C-alpha cells in the first residue's frame, strides 16, 4: 500500500507544479509503475498501467502537441490526473 500512497503523492505533485518539475514527476511516476509492476491485485495494476500509458501523450508545449497523434496539454493532463486519483481512492475504499 505504500507504493499506492507514493503514486498518489506524485499525482498531487503533478497537479501543483508546472514545467520541468512536472515533467520530472511524471517520469518518476511512470518509472515507478513500469519498473516495479508488483501490485496487490490486477485491478490497481490496471489503473496504474493505464495511467502510465496515458501520460506518454502529455506534451508540455503550450499548444499541447500534435493532437492528431493523441498528444495533449495541461488541461487534459489535469483531467487524466484527477480521474486517476478518483480511481485510486475508489480502489482504496473497496480494499
RAWOQUI-V739602 format. One record per residue. N is the residue number from 1. RES is the residue in three letters. PHI is phi in whole degrees, -180 to 180 (NA if undefined). NEAR is the number of other C-alpha atoms within 12 Angstrom. D_CENTER is the distance of its C-alpha to the mean C-alpha in whole Angstrom. Layout:
N&RES&PHI&NEAR&D_CENTER, N&RES&PHI&NEAR&D_CENTER
This chain:
1&UNK&NA&16&17, 2&UNK&-64&11&16, 3&UNK&-64&21&13, 4&UNK&-63&30&12, 5&UNK&-62&17&13, 6&UNK&-63&19&12, 7&UNK&-66&35&8, 8&UNK&-61&32&9, 9&UNK&-62&22&10, 10&UNK&-64&30&8, 11&UNK&-63&37&6, 12&UNK&-67&26&10, 13&UNK&-64&25&10, 14&UNK&-60&34&8, 15&UNK&-63&28&10, 16&UNK&-100&19&13, 17&UNK&-117&20&14, 18&UNK&-151&23&14, 19&UNK&61&20&16, 20&UNK&-60&14&16, 21&UNK&-58&17&14, 22&UNK&-65&27&11, 23&UNK&-62&29&11, 24&UNK&-63&19&12, 25&UNK&-66&29&9, 26&UNK&-62&38&7, 27&UNK&-62&25&9, 28&UNK&-61&24&10, 29&UNK&-63&36&7, 30&UNK&-62&26&7, 31&UNK&-62&22&11, 32&UNK&-62&26&11, 33&UNK&-70&30&9, 34&UNK&-81&20&12, 35&UNK&-81&15&15, 36&UNK&-131&18&15, 37&UNK&-74&22&14, 38&UNK&-70&19&17, 39&UNK&-127&22&16, 40&UNK&-57&18&18, 41&UNK&-159&16&18, 42&UNK&-68&14&17, 43&UNK&-64&19&16, 44&UNK&-72&29&13, 45&UNK&-62&25&13, 46&UNK&-67&22&12, 47&UNK&-58&30&9, 48&UNK&-70&39&7, 49&UNK&-64&26&9, 50&UNK&-62&23&8, 51&UNK&-62&35&5, 52&UNK&-59&30&6, 53&UNK&-64&22&9, 54&UNK&-59&27&7, 55&UNK&-69&36&6, 56&UNK&-61&25&9, 57&UNK&-97&27&11, 58&UNK&-74&35&10, 59&UNK&-130&28&13, 60&UNK&-78&28&14, 61&UNK&-64&19&18, 62&UNK&-54&16&19, 63&UNK&-83&15&20, 64&UNK&84&20&17, 65&UNK&76&19&18, 66&UNK&-81&16&20, 67&UNK&-64&15&19, 68&UNK&-64&9&21, 69&UNK&-94&12&19, 70&UNK&96&17&16, 71&UNK&-75&24&15, 72&UNK&-142&26&14, 73&UNK&-106&27&14, 74&UNK&-63&28&13, 75&UNK&-62&20&14, 76&UNK&-67&25&12, 77&UNK&-58&32&9, 78&UNK&-62&25&10, 79&UNK&-65&21&10, 80&UNK&-63&31&7, 81&UNK&-65&36&6, 82&UNK&-61&22&9, 83&UNK&-63&23&9, 84&UNK&-65&33&7, 85&UNK&-60&30&9, 86&UNK&-63&18&12, 87&UNK&-65&24&11, 88&UNK&-65&30&11, 89&UNK&-64&19&14, 90&UNK&-66&15&16, 91&UNK&-61&22&15, 92&UNK&-62&19&17, 93&UNK&-65&9&19, 94&UNK&-82&10&21, 95&UNK&-121&12&21
